[in-house]
Amino acid sequence: MKNARTIITISEQEKRWLVAYSGLHGVSLAEAIRRGIACLKTAEGHNAYCKFVQNTAGIWKQGDALTYQKEIRSEWGE
């Protein structure tokens, strides 16, 4: 099987999380992404993901979540 190289765009927050995950588990960023894809490819992983999305849809009732997230994170400083 031949590997394919792919470029993806993720947010800075996602990148920081991915770097932290990779460091914690001692794997490369690419391996962490491959693990995530492998999990989603399994029926169990896909079903768990779909169930999570369905169970959490609409639970945020305090306005625009992205605006709230940006405001709260601006307090952290950089």
Secondary structure, DSSP 8 states (H G I E B T S, - for coil): -----------HHHHHHHHHHHHHHT--HHHHHHHHHHHHHSHHHHHHHHHHHHHHTT---SS-HHHHHHHHHHTT--
